[in-house]
């Protein structure tokens, strides 16, 4: 789903106020990321290659262990 100024968010986030998500925009040398609920509150910028690597990891199972480990550490102190 495209938003003004070439910002995109996942089609899985739906539309309306209750479907907040992050938005991304390609800014040549970097990818910009912002909160769709508060787009005026700033953006994060990541090198395009690093963002691509991150997306590849999200699509694979390589981040599942990281998320599980983080949850366990939060619960055990």
CNS distance restraints for C-alpha pairs under 8 A (distance, minus, plus):
assign (resid   1 and name CA) (resid   8 and name CA) 5.53 0.50 0.50
assign (resid   1 and name CA) (resid   9 and name CA) 5.58 0.50 0.50
assign (resid   1 and name CA) (resid  10 and name CA) 6.23 0.50 0.50
assign (resid   1 and name CA) (resid  11 and name CA) 5.52 0.50 0.50
assign (resid   2 and name CA) (resid   6 and name CA) 6.11 0.50 0.50
assign (resid   2 and name CA) (resid   7 and name CA) 5.77 0.50 0.50
assign (resid   2 and name CA) (resid   8 and name CA) 4.47 0.50 0.50
assign (resid   2 and name CA) (resid   9 and name CA) 6.72 0.50 0.50
assign (resid   3 and name CA) (resid   7 and name CA) 5.00 0.50 0.50
assign (resid   3 and name CA) (resid   8 and name CA) 5.80 0.50 0.50
assign (resid   3 and name CA) (resid   9 and name CA) 7.82 0.50 0.50
assign (resid   6 and name CA) (resid  25 and name CA) 5.99 0.50 0.50
assign (resid   6 and name CA) (resid  26 and name CA) 7.78 0.50 0.50
assign (resid   7 and name CA) (resid  23 and name CA) 5.93 0.50 0.50
assign (resid   7 and name CA) (resid  24 and name CA) 5.44 0.50 0.50
assign (resid   7 and name CA) (resid  25 and name CA) 4.68 0.50 0.50
assign (resid   8 and name CA) (resid  23 and name CA) 5.19 0.50 0.50
assign (resid   8 and name CA) (resid  24 and name CA) 5.26 0.50 0.50
assign (resid   8 and name CA) (resid  25 and name CA) 6.25 0.50 0.50
assign (resid   9 and name CA) (resid  13 and name CA) 7.34 0.50 0.50
assign (resid   9 and name CA) (resid  21 and name CA) 6.82 0.50 0.50
assign (resid   9 and name CA) (resid  22 and name CA) 6.29 0.50 0.50
assign (resid   9 and name CA) (resid  23 and name CA) 4.51 0.50 0.50
assign (resid   9 and name CA) (resid  24 and name CA) 6.43 0.50 0.50
assign (resid  10 and name CA) (resid  14 and name CA) 7.83 0.50 0.50
assign (resid  10 and name CA) (resid  21 and name CA) 7.60 0.50 0.50
assign (resid  10 and name CA) (resid  23 and name CA) 7.70 0.50 0.50
assign (resid  13 and name CA) (resid  19 and name CA) 5.40 0.50 0.50
assign (resid  13 and name CA) (resid  20 and name CA) 6.78 0.50 0.50
assign (resid  13 and name CA) (resid  21 and name CA) 6.24 0.50 0.50
assign (resid  14 and name CA) (resid  19 and name CA) 5.82 0.50 0.50
assign (resid  15 and name CA) (resid  19 and name CA) 5.92 0.50 0.50
assign (resid  17 and name CA) (resid  37 and name CA) 7.82 0.50 0.50
assign (resid  20 and name CA) (resid  35 and name CA) 7.69 0.50 0.50
assign (resid  20 and name CA) (resid  36 and name CA) 5.86 0.50 0.50
assign (resid  20 and name CA) (resid  37 and name CA) 5.74 0.50 0.50
assign (resid  21 and name CA) (resid  35 and name CA) 6.35 0.50 0.50
assign (resid  21 and name CA) (resid  36 and name CA) 5.46 0.50 0.50
assign (resid  21 and name CA) (resid  37 and name CA) 7.33 0.50 0.50
assign (resid  22 and name CA) (resid  33 and name CA) 6.64 0.50 0.50
assign (resid  22 and name CA) (resid  34 and name CA) 5.55 0.50 0.50
assign (resid  22 and name CA) (resid  35 and name CA) 4.60 0.50 0.50
assign (resid  22 and name CA) (resid  36 and name CA) 5.27 0.50 0.50
assign (resid  23 and name CA) (resid  33 and name CA) 5.65 0.50 0.50
assign (resid  23 and name CA) (resid  34 and name CA) 5.37 0.50 0.50
assign (resid  23 and name CA) (resid  35 and name CA) 6.25 0.50 0.50
assign (resid  23 and name CA) (resid  36 and name CA) 5.82 0.50 0.50
assign (resid  24 and name CA) (resid  31 and name CA) 6.69 0.50 0.50
assign (resid  24 and name CA) (resid  32 and name CA) 5.46 0.50 0.50
assign (resid  24 and name CA) (resid  33 and name CA) 4.57 0.50 0.50
assign (resid  24 and name CA) (resid  34 and name CA) 6.60 0.50 0.50
assign (resid  25 and name CA) (resid  31 and name CA) 5.77 0.50 0.50
assign (resid  25 and name CA) (resid  32 and name CA) 5.15 0.50 0.50
assign (resid  25 and name CA) (resid  33 and name CA) 6.70 0.50 0.50
assign (resid  26 and name CA) (resid  30 and name CA) 6.45 0.50 0.50
assign (resid  26 and name CA) (resid  31 and name CA) 4.78 0.50 0.50
assign (resid  26 and name CA) (resid  32 and name CA) 6.41 0.50 0.50
assign (resid  27 and name CA) (resid  31 and name CA) 5.64 0.50 0.50
assign (resid  27 and name CA) (resid  32 and name CA) 6.68 0.50 0.50
assign (resid  28 and name CA) (resid  48 and name CA) 7.90 0.50 0.50
assign (resid  29 and name CA) (resid  47 and name CA) 6.30 0.50 0.50
assign (resid  29 and name CA) (resid  48 and name CA) 6.09 0.50 0.50
assign (resid  30 and name CA) (resid  45 and name CA) 6.09 0.50 0.50
assign (resid  30 and name CA) (resid  46 and name CA) 5.28 0.50 0.50
assign (resid  30 and name CA) (resid  47 and name CA) 4.32 0.50 0.50
assign (resid  30 and name CA) (resid  48 and name CA) 4.60 0.50 0.50
assign (resid  31 and name CA) (resid  45 and name CA) 5.60 0.50 0.50
assign (resid  31 and name CA) (resid  46 and name CA) 5.23 0.50 0.50
assign (resid  31 and name CA) (resid  47 and name CA) 6.25 0.50 0.50
assign (resid  31 and name CA) (resid  48 and name CA) 5.51 0.50 0.50
assign (resid  31 and name CA) (resid  51 and name CA) 6.86 0.50 0.50
assign (resid  32 and name CA) (resid  43 and name CA) 6.09 0.50 0.50
assign (resid  32 and name CA) (resid  44 and name CA) 5.55 0.50 0.50
assign (resid  32 and name CA) (resid  45 and name CA) 4.54 0.50 0.50
assign (resid  32 and name CA) (resid  46 and name CA) 6.51 0.50 0.50
assign (resid  33 and name CA) (resid  43 and name CA) 5.38 0.50 0.50
assign (resid  33 and name CA) (resid  44 and name CA) 5.10 0.50 0.50
assign (resid  33 and name CA) (resid  45 and name CA) 6.41 0.50 0.50
assign (resid  34 and name CA) (resid  38 and name CA) 7.75 0.50 0.50
assign (resid  34 and name CA) (resid  39 and name CA) 5.96 0.50 0.50
assign (resid  34 and name CA) (resid  41 and name CA) 7.96 0.50 0.50
assign (resid  34 and name CA) (resid  42 and name CA) 6.59 0.50 0.50
assign (resid  34 and name CA) (resid  43 and name CA) 4.69 0.50 0.50
assign (resid  34 and name CA) (resid  44 and name CA) 6.48 0.50 0.50
assign (resid  35 and name CA) (resid  39 and name CA) 5.51 0.50 0.50
assign (resid  35 and name CA) (resid  41 and name CA) 7.87 0.50 0.50
assign (resid  35 and name CA) (resid  43 and name CA) 7.79 0.50 0.50
assign (resid  39 and name CA) (resid  43 and name CA) 7.79 0.50 0.50
assign (resid  46 and name CA) (resid  50 and name CA) 6.65 0.50 0.50
assign (resid  46 and name CA) (resid  51 and name CA) 6.06 0.50 0.50
assign (resid  47 and name CA) (resid  51 and name CA) 6.22 0.50 0.50
assign (resid  48 and name CA) (resid  52 and name CA) 6.15 0.50 0.50
assign (resid  49 and name CA) (resid  53 and name CA) 6.30 0.50 0.50
assign (resid  50 and name CA) (resid  54 and name CA) 6.21 0.50 0.50
assign (resid  51 and name CA) (resid  55 and name CA) 6.23 0.50 0.50
assign (resid  52 and name CA) (resid  56 and name CA) 6.25 0.50 0.50
assign (resid  53 and name CA) (resid  57 and name CA) 6.26 0.50 0.50
assign (resid  54 and name CA) (resid  58 and name CA) 6.24 0.50 0.50
assign (resid  55 and name CA) (resid  59 and name CA) 6.28 0.50 0.50
assign (resid  56 and name CA) (resid  60 and name CA) 6.40 0.50 0.50
assign (resid  57 and name CA) (resid  61 and name CA) 7.09 0.50 0.50
assign (resid  57 and name CA) (resid  62 and name CA) 5.83 0.50 0.50
assign (resid  57 and name CA) (resid  63 and name CA) 6.25 0.50 0.50
assign (resid  58 and name CA) (resid  62 and name CA) 7.36 0.50 0.50
assign (resid  58 and name CA) (resid  63 and name CA) 6.24 0.50 0.50
assign (resid  61 and name CA) (resid  65 and name CA) 7.81 0.50 0.50
assign (resid  62 and name CA) (resid  66 and name CA) 7.68 0.50 0.50
assign (resid  63 and name CA) (resid  67 and name CA) 6.34 0.50 0.50
assign (resid  64 and name CA) (resid  68 and name CA) 6.24 0.50 0.50
assign (resid  65 and name CA) (resid  69 and name CA) 6.00 0.50 0.50
assign (resid  66 and name CA) (resid  70 and name CA) 6.11 0.50 0.50
assign (resid  67 and name CA) (resid  71 and name CA) 6.27 0.50 0.50
assign (resid  68 and name CA) (resid  72 and name CA) 6.27 0.50 0.50
assign (resid  69 and name CA) (resid  73 and name CA) 6.18 0.50 0.50
assign (resid  70 and name CA) (resid  74 and name CA) 6.22 0.50 0.50
assign (resid  71 and name CA) (resid  75 and name CA) 6.36 0.50 0.50
assign (resid  72 and name CA) (resid  76 and name CA) 6.14 0.50 0.50
assign (resid  73 and name CA) (resid  77 and name CA) 5.86 0.50 0.50
